[in-house]
């Protein structure tokens, strides 16, 4: 989910990395120029969570999309463009400052848009002969309708896992394809545009299915890498600490690869602070974690397990050692 929030936001221009997000979650002050990016990514993550919790109960409705958009756009770039409300004027996509006549793509006007959204919602509720093709069509159609003044791409990409979970293709809506879209960004936009310009639905569906196949393989490799890393680190954490809290410490770093001392103590449930600090020192001495900032005054020390972040980002091969 964190990686999806980073990559889907990156398609829209943010530059922050997964590591930046984990550091911010550990109370680190983002680098100059990345504060707004981190806030956008956090909003995306929160919106996905709303979708996961709500779609199974309410279904994927226009009301839910407005709720996701409201959470996504609050307090960030585009936050002045009616978060949570469908547009009531004409918009277009093109070079900055271009006129509608110079636009690369012009979505339907607001009057037509209302009927198009109703049709889209009916399609979502109707079921599909093939759920993956159905998700491909629904995502593209949403992007073509472009119902919000801003944030359409990100909301549209949230739709994909929510739809696949509704049809039981996946057990929970945690399958994301933004990594593929980000790697093939120009083709992603070109294929969507070709639907409007040339009715090229077949080419889009092929592109989308390729995205699902490649992303599935990539996800499997990451799971295998993380599983291998976890198994290896289970023994290493026990050997380094000889503590009953060794596996709790390991689970904590897999859940939060960058963490402060107090956060570590709360997450592991270690009652006494000296015991938590002792385990952190032992793990650091063994080279399993790194102290990336020493505590000073009220500012706590911050620790990182870089191998977990690398594995989550796909930068650590399954056979590699941390």
N, C-alpha and C positions, 0 to 999 in steps of 0.2 A: 504494500500500500504506500509506504514512504517513497519507494523508488518510482512508482507510478505518478505520485504527486509531483516529484521532481521532474520527470521526463515529460509529462503532459504539459506542465507549466513551461518547460524549456522550449517546446514547440512554439509557444507564444512569446518567447523572447527572454525569459529569465535565464540567469547564468549560474545560480547556486547549485551545488552538488549535494549528493546524498550525505557526504561527510559534513558539509556545512549545516545541513538540517539537523543531524545528530548532535553536532556541537551546540547549536542553538537550543536544542531540547535539554542540553545539559547546562543551561544558563550561561552559555558563552555569548559575548557580544559579537554579533555578525560583523564581518568586515565592512568597511565603508563601501557603499554601493550595492551591498547584498541584503540590507535590512528589508527593503521592500520586496525583494525576491523571496526571502524567507517567509514573510507574512503571506504572500500569495500562495506559496506552497502549503503552508499550514492551513490556510482557508480551503485549499483543494482537498487536503487530507480530511478536514472536518466535514466537508460536503460529501465526500465518498462515504464516510462513516454514517452520515444521515441516510444516504441512499441504501446502504447495506441494512440498516436497522428498519427502514420504512418500507422498502420495496416488497419485501416478503409478506408484509401485512396489508399494504394498501395497493400493491401493484404499481407498475410504472405509468404514472398518470401525469397530465400537464400540471396539476397542482404540485406534485412532488418535484417536477423539474423547476418550477418557480422557487420552491423552497431550497433546492440545491443551488440555484443561481443566487439567491439572496445570501446564502452563507458564503459562497465563493467570492462574491464581489464586494462584500462589506469592508470598508476601510482600506481598500487597495486601489491600484490603477484601474480606472473604469468604474469606481465606486459612485461616481456622480451620474452614471447612466442608467438610473432606475433599476437597481438590484431587485430581483424577484418579480419584475413586471415585464410582460411582453412589450415589444416596441409598438409605438403608435405612429411612427413616421417611416419614411423610406430611408434605408441605408444602403451602402454599397462598399465593395472591397476593391482596393487599388493602391497605387502609390500615394504616399502622404500628400494631402492637398489637392488630389485630383478631383475633377468634376464627375458627375454621374455618367456623362458621355464618354469619359476616359477610363471608366472603371473596368477592372478585370472581370468582376462578377456583380450582378445586381439581383438581390433576392426579390421575392414577390412583394408587392405593395401590401400595406397593413390590412386592407380589405380582403384581398385574396389569401393572405397569410392566415386569417382566422379559420377559413374553411380548410386550408391545408393542414393546420394543426389538428383540427377535429378529425380529419381523415387519418393523420398520423397516429393519433391516440386510438382510433378504431382498429387500425392495423396492428398496433401493439397488443390489443386485447383479443384479437381474432385467432392467434396461434398461427404457426407456419409449418409448412411441410418439411422444411429443413431449417432448424433453428440458427445455424451459422449463416446461411444465406439471408435468413430473416433479419439477423443482427446487422449484416452488411447493408441491407436495404434501409433499415430503420436509421442507422447512423448517417448514411449518406443523405437520406431525405431530410433528416433534421438539420444537417449542415446547409442544405440547399434552401430550406425554409428560413434559416437564420433568424429565429424569432426574438432574440435579445439584441440590445444595442451593443453589447460586448460580452465576451465569455462563451460564445457559442461553441467554439472548438472544444473547450475543456468539458462543458456539460455534455456535449455530444459523445465524447470519449468515455465519460462515466456511464453512458447508456449501455455500452457494449457488455460489460460484465454483469450488469443488472439484468439485462435480457437473457443472457446465457444461463444465469442462475434460475430465472423464472421457468425455463424449459428443462431444468435439471441436466443440462449439458455439463455443468460444473456444480459441485455441492454447495459452494458459497461464492458470492461475487468477488472473487479475488484473482481473477485472470485478466491481465491487462495487456493491451497491444501497443501502448504508446511508445515503448522502446523501439518497435519496428517502424512505427510511423515517424519517429524522430530521426532514425537512421535513413529513412527514405522519404524525407520531408517534401522535396520537390515533386516526386511522383505522387505522393499522397494528395497534394493540392491539385496537381494536373489531372489525376483520375477523377476527383470530385468535379472539377470544372468541366471535364469532358462529358459527364452525365448531362449537365445543363446545356452544353453547346451542341452535343452530337448524340445524346441518348445512349452513351457508351456504358450501359449497365453491366454487360458481360465482362468487359475489361476491368471495371471496378470490382466486381465480385471475385474475379480471379486474383486481383491484387489483395483483396481482403482475406481470402482463403489462404493465400501464401503467407500473409501476416500471421494468421492463426497458427499455421503449421510451424513456421520458423520460431514464433514466440513460444510455442509449446516445447519445442526442442531446447530452446535457450533456458526456459524455466526449469525443465527437467535437469539440465546440466547444473543449474544453480542449486537446485535441491540436493543433487548428489554431492556437489562440492561442500555445501553447508553441512550435510549429514556426515561426510568424511571428516570435516574439520571438527565437528562436535564430538565425534567418537574419539578422535585423537586427543582433543583437549580435555575430555572427561578424565582420562588417565593422567594427563599432565597437571590438571588442577588438583587432583587428589594427591599426587606425588609432591607437588609444591607446597601444599598447605597442611596435609594430614589432618584435615578438619571435616567435621560432619556437615559443614556448610559449603563444601567444595562444589558440589553439583548445583546448589542454589546460586553460588557465585557465578558459575559458568552460565546457567540459565539467564541470569541477570545481564551478563555481557552480551549474550546472543539477542536478548530483547532490546537492550540499550547499549550499543557498542561504545558510546561516549557517555560518561556518567560522573557525577560528583560523588565525593565521599558520603555525604548525608543521603543522597539518592540511593547509593549502593546499600547503605545500611537499612533503609526503609524497604527496598525491594527484596533483599535477602531475608529480612525478618530477624537479623542479628540484634539481640537486645542491647548489648554493650558496645559503645563506640570504639573503645580500644581493641576489642576483638575484630571488628570490621576493618579497622585500620591495619591491624596485624596481617589479616588475609590479603589486603590490597598490597601491602609491602612485600609479602612473600611472592605474590603473583608477579609483581614488578621485578623483583630480584631474579625470578626464574625466566624473565624475558617474555612472559605470556601477555602482559599488558604494559602500557606506557603511561607514565604520569606526564600529561601534556601541559599541566599548569600546577605549580606548587601553591598550596594555600597560604594566605596572608590575611591576618585580621579576621574579618567576617567572611572573607572570600574563601570558599573551600577549594581543596585540590580537585582537579579534574583528571579522569583516567580514560584511556581509550584502548580498545582491542581492534587494531587496524585490520587484522585478517578477516574479521566478520564483515566489516564494511566492504573490503575488497571482494569477498565472496558474494555479497548481496548485489554489488555493482557488476558482477561478472568479470572482475579483473583478476580473480584467483582461480587458476586451473584446478580441476578436481584432484590431480595427482601432486599438486604443489604443497609445500609445507608452509605454515604461517611464519 
